[in-house]
Amino acid sequence: MEWRREDEELVGYICDTGGTAQGDKGRVVRADRHPGFLTYERRPQVVGALPGMGWTVCYRLDPPPDGAPGADGLERRPVLAWLVYDDGTVTPCDADHDGLVYCSTDTPELVHIEPPDPALS
């Protein structure tokens, strides 16, 4: 497949129905050539990753049904990596108990990020 750039970033769109731009059924075409295309928002691209280095992300949990006293209501997960984006943003990533990896800042349950414990160094 050959992509032709026209002095701007390429945006792809997969057409899967008939009657699309110039009969491009089932082909990948530029989104800005597709009928009904309005706009797109450029999102930062990952350009690197750094190790988690002992940092921890903390998520707010729903209170337990039995109302167990003393629990702080937080789930702590180690940061696996810090993703570095082309706009300078750095985002922590962690894995849940099923092994699925998440960008921690994408969830509203994120409470805070804890630095490594200096006593463990």
C-alpha positions as CSV (number, residue, x, y, z in Angstrom):
1,M,0.0,0.0,0.0
2,E,1.3,3.4,-0.9
3,W,0.4,6.6,1.0
4,R,0.8,9.9,-0.7
5,R,1.2,12.9,1.6
6,E,0.0,16.3,0.6
7,D,2.1,18.5,2.9
8,E,0.2,17.5,6.0
9,E,-0.1,14.6,8.3
10,L,-2.0,11.6,6.8
11,V,-5.3,10.6,8.3
12,G,-6.7,7.2,7.2
13,Y,-10.3,6.0,7.0
14,I,-11.4,2.5,6.2
15,C,-14.4,2.5,4.0
16,D,-16.6,-0.6,4.2
17,T,-19.8,0.4,2.5
18,G,-20.7,1.1,-1.1
19,G,-21.2,4.6,-2.3
20,T,-18.2,6.0,-0.6
21,A,-15.7,8.4,-2.0
22,Q,-15.2,7.6,-5.7
23,G,-16.3,4.0,-5.2
24,D,-13.5,3.2,-2.6
25,K,-15.5,0.3,-1.1
26,G,-13.3,-1.7,1.3
27,R,-10.2,0.5,0.7
28,V,-8.3,2.8,3.0
29,V,-8.5,6.4,1.8
30,R,-7.6,9.7,3.3
31,A,-10.2,10.8,5.8
32,D,-10.4,14.3,4.5
33,R,-11.5,13.0,1.1
34,H,-14.4,11.0,2.6
35,P,-17.9,12.5,2.3
36,G,-19.1,13.8,5.6
37,F,-15.6,14.3,7.0
38,L,-15.6,17.4,9.3
39,T,-12.3,17.6,11.0
40,Y,-9.8,15.6,13.2
41,E,-7.8,16.4,16.2
42,R,-4.1,15.6,16.2
43,R,-3.2,13.6,19.3
44,P,0.3,13.5,20.6
45,Q,2.4,10.5,19.4
46,V,4.4,8.2,21.7
47,V,8.1,8.8,20.9
48,G,9.7,6.8,23.8
49,A,9.2,4.9,27.1
50,L,11.0,5.0,30.4
51,P,11.0,2.4,33.1
52,G,8.5,2.9,36.0
53,M,11.4,3.1,38.6
54,G,9.3,2.3,41.6
55,W,6.5,4.9,41.2
56,T,3.0,3.8,42.1
57,V,-0.4,5.0,40.8
58,C,-3.4,5.1,43.2
59,Y,-7.0,4.6,42.1
60,R,-10.1,5.2,44.1
61,L,-12.2,2.1,44.7
62,D,-15.8,1.8,45.3
63,P,-16.4,1.3,49.1
64,P,-16.7,-2.4,50.0
65,P,-20.3,-3.7,50.6
66,D,-19.5,-4.6,54.2
67,G,-18.0,-1.1,54.9
68,A,-14.7,-2.5,56.2
69,P,-13.2,0.1,58.5
70,G,-9.6,1.2,58.1
71,A,-9.4,0.6,54.4
72,D,-8.2,3.8,52.6
73,G,-10.3,2.9,49.6
74,L,-7.3,3.0,47.2
75,E,-5.9,0.4,44.9
76,R,-2.1,0.8,44.3
77,R,-0.5,-0.4,41.2
78,P,3.2,-0.1,40.2
79,V,4.0,2.1,37.2
80,L,5.3,-0.2,34.5
81,A,6.6,2.5,32.2
82,W,6.3,6.2,31.6
83,L,5.3,7.0,28.0
84,V,7.0,10.1,26.5
85,Y,5.0,12.0,23.8
86,D,6.1,14.3,21.1
87,D,4.6,17.3,22.8
88,G,6.7,16.7,26.0
89,T,3.9,15.0,28.0
90,V,4.9,12.0,30.1
91,T,2.2,9.6,31.2
92,P,2.4,6.6,33.6
93,C,1.2,3.2,32.5
94,D,0.2,0.3,34.8
95,A,-1.4,-3.1,34.6
96,D,-4.6,-4.3,36.3
97,H,-5.1,-7.7,38.0
98,D,-5.9,-9.2,34.6
99,G,-2.7,-8.0,33.1
100,L,-4.2,-5.3,30.9
101,V,-2.1,-2.2,30.5
102,Y,-3.6,1.2,30.9
103,C,-2.4,4.8,30.6
104,S,-3.2,5.8,34.2
105,T,-4.2,9.4,33.3
106,D,-7.0,8.1,31.1
107,T,-9.3,7.1,34.0
108,P,-11.3,9.4,36.3
109,E,-10.6,7.0,39.2
110,L,-6.9,8.1,39.3
111,V,-6.3,9.8,42.7
112,H,-2.6,10.5,42.7
113,I,0.9,9.1,41.8
114,E,3.3,8.2,44.6
115,P,7.1,8.5,44.2
116,P,9.3,5.6,45.1
117,D,9.9,5.0,48.8
118,P,13.5,6.2,49.5
119,A,13.9,3.6,52.3
120,L,13.7,0.9,49.7
121,S,16.5,2.3,47.5
